[in-house]
Amino acid sequence: MIPMKKLHNPIQENQRVLFAGDIHGDIDHAQWVIETAHKSDCTHIIACGDFGYWVHLPRGRKFVNNVARMAEQHNIHILWVDGNHENHDILHELKEEHGDNEPIDTPNKWVRWIPRGCRFKIGDTTFMGYGGAYSVDWKQREEGMSWWRGELINPYHVDLLTDQHVDILVTHEAPLGKEISYKDDIPVSVSQRALVSEIVDKVQPDVVVCGHHHTRATWHIGETEVNVLGRDGMGQESILIYDV
């Protein structure tokens, strides 16, 4: 049984969104996500970070091009927030060129990146994306090739966010409120979660959906429902479907 929830909206005809946890550039898992979304009559997929944007490598370019091709074939629009494992240098260049007020084509309209703090609508439901997190294995990676300093959430940028309400907040890192993985024993990781909590406090979403911790968890912060999704290889535990 695919997990499915509904946000009440008496005006706009329903559209269905499949949220996906970390895909990690795994084309087989991406194909499964897209086919699952198609079978479930989803109009959109939103990936919660660690999508696999490594277009500085041939395999990374092949991944995003194949995902875009499958998305077009199934008439499903894919959006994604950046995780810690993306090429943040290229994402910075894209933001400098296009701004951060709307999702950016990566590589085309079928697969688009949601810059940090970007607000957008699907139907009559408001979303905001905010990627970023701490790589616990950064010392084992090569800077500029498999790790980038731009991965971290910047507290100064969080301070600049307005407090306008959004219905659904999509992040990579999870807010505070429940211990969910070994990463909660790492101070830098916890401080990143605290920054996501600041964002939640500002925009007061009805729902938060995130990834990063490679597990499935759900809890509430006041009236806000938090959903942490699993990673590639975890099947139904890695997705969540909402009617919006």
Secondary structure, 3 states (H helix, E strand, C coil): CCCEEECCCCCCCCCEEEEECCCCCCHHHHHHHHHHHHHCCCCEEEEECCCCCCCCCHHHHHHHHHHHHHHHHHCCEEEEECCCCCCHHHHHHHHHHHCCCCCEECCCCCEEECCCCCEEEECCEEEEEECCCCCCCHHHCCECCCECHHHCCCHHHHHHCCCCCCCEEEECCCCCCCCCCHHHHCHHHHHHHHHHHHHHHHHCCCEEEECCCCCCEEEEECCEEEEECCCCCCHHHHEEEEEC
